[in-house]
Amino acid sequence: MARRRFIVWNGATAALTGALASVATGTSVKTMLQLKPTTNIAILEWGYSFDAVPTSLVKVELITTGTVAATVTAYASGDVIKYDDAGSAASAISLGTSASGYTASAEGTITSTRPLADRTEWGQSFSQQFPLDREPGVQANDLLRIRMTTATTINALCYVIFEE
C-alpha cells in the first residue's frame, strides 16, 4: 500500500481565501502546532517563519511529549491538506482540542519529551527536510509538537509535512 503525505500549518486552512495569518508566540513556551496520529507517521519536513526578524532569540523545538497534550484550537478535517495525491483518503490523525490543532491555550503537564529537532534562532525563517529513510517517526497516539519560546512576542507560521 502506498504511503500518503499531508501538510498541516498552525492555522485554519480549509477555507482560505487569502494568505494564512501568522500567530503570536507570547512570551513563554507555547505549542504552535500539535499532531496526534492514530497510526505511526514519519516527519518528512518541518519549518517556520516570522513576520519580522526577531529582536531576541527564539527557541523552536520539534518534540514528542508521549500522551501529554496541550489544549489547542482543533483542526477541521480540511485543515490537514493532502500533499501529493488530492484524490487519496483523508489523514488518520486524531482531531480535537486535546489531539491535533494549533495555538495552544494551555501546555499540559509534560513529564518527558523526545527532541527531534531544536533551534535557537535569530533568523526570520527555517525549514528542514529529512533525508529519505532517516525521517524521525512518531508512534501512534503520541503527540508531536512545534513549540516556541520567546522573550518578546513575535508572529509566526509553522508547518509539518508527514507521511502515514
GILINPE-V140898 format. One record per residue. N is the residue number from 1. RES is the residue in one small letter. SS is DSSP state (helix for helix, strand for strand, loop for the rest). OMEGA is omega as a letter, one per 40 degrees, with the letter a starting at -180 (none if undefined). Layout:
BEGIN
{{N:RES:SS:OMEGA} {N:RES:SS:OMEGA}}
END
This chain:
BEGIN
{{1:m:loop:a} {2:a:loop:i} {3:r:loop:a} {4:r:loop:a} {5:r:strand:a} {6:f:strand:i} {7:i:strand:i} {8:v:strand:i} {9:w:strand:i} {10:n:loop:i} {11:g:loop:i} {12:a:loop:a} {13:t:loop:a} {14:a:loop:a} {15:a:loop:a} {16:l:loop:i} {17:t:loop:i} {18:g:loop:a} {19:a:loop:i} {20:l:loop:a} {21:a:loop:i} {22:s:loop:a} {23:v:strand:i} {24:a:strand:a} {25:t:loop:a} {26:g:loop:a} {27:t:loop:i} {28:s:loop:a} {29:v:loop:i} {30:k:strand:i} {31:t:strand:a} {32:m:strand:a} {33:l:strand:i} {34:q:strand:i} {35:l:strand:i} {36:k:strand:a} {37:p:loop:i} {38:t:loop:i} {39:t:loop:i} {40:n:loop:i} {41:i:strand:i} {42:a:strand:i} {43:i:strand:a} {44:l:strand:a} {45:e:strand:i} {46:w:strand:i} {47:g:strand:i} {48:y:strand:i} {49:s:strand:i} {50:f:strand:i} {51:d:loop:a} {52:a:loop:i} {53:v:loop:a} {54:p:loop:i} {55:t:loop:i} {56:s:loop:a} {57:l:loop:i} {58:v:strand:i} {59:k:strand:a} {60:v:strand:a} {61:e:strand:i} {62:l:strand:a} {63:i:strand:i} {64:t:strand:a} {65:t:loop:a} {66:g:loop:a} {67:t:loop:i} {68:v:loop:a} {69:a:loop:i} {70:a:loop:i} {71:t:strand:a} {72:v:strand:i} {73:t:strand:a} {74:a:strand:i} {75:y:loop:i} {76:a:loop:a} {77:s:helix:i} {78:g:helix:i} {79:d:helix:i} {80:v:loop:a} {81:i:strand:i} {82:k:strand:a} {83:y:loop:a} {84:d:loop:a} {85:d:loop:a} {86:a:loop:i} {87:g:loop:a} {88:s:loop:i} {89:a:loop:i} {90:a:loop:i} {91:s:loop:i} {92:a:loop:i} {93:i:loop:i} {94:s:loop:i} {95:l:strand:i} {96:g:loop:a} {97:t:loop:i} {98:s:loop:a} {99:a:loop:a} {100:s:strand:a} {101:g:strand:a} {102:y:strand:i} {103:t:strand:a} {104:a:strand:i} {105:s:strand:i} {106:a:strand:a} {107:e:loop:a} {108:g:loop:a} {109:t:loop:a} {110:i:loop:i} {111:t:loop:i} {112:s:loop:i} {113:t:loop:i} {114:r:strand:a} {115:p:strand:i} {116:l:strand:i} {117:a:strand:a} {118:d:strand:a} {119:r:strand:i} {120:t:strand:a} {121:e:strand:i} {122:w:loop:a} {123:g:loop:a} {124:q:loop:i} {125:s:strand:a} {126:f:strand:i} {127:s:strand:a} {128:q:strand:i} {129:q:strand:a} {130:f:loop:i} {131:p:loop:i} {132:l:loop:a} {133:d:loop:i} {134:r:loop:a} {135:e:loop:i} {136:p:loop:a} {137:g:strand:i} {138:v:strand:a} {139:q:loop:i} {140:a:loop:i} {141:n:loop:i} {142:d:loop:a} {143:l:strand:i} {144:l:strand:i} {145:r:strand:i} {146:i:strand:i} {147:r:strand:i} {148:m:strand:i} {149:t:strand:a} {150:t:strand:i} {151:a:loop:a} {152:t:loop:i} {153:t:loop:i} {154:i:loop:i} {155:n:strand:a} {156:a:strand:i} {157:l:strand:i} {158:c:strand:a} {159:y:strand:i} {160:v:strand:i} {161:i:strand:a} {162:f:strand:a} {163:e:strand:i} {164:e:loop:none}}
END
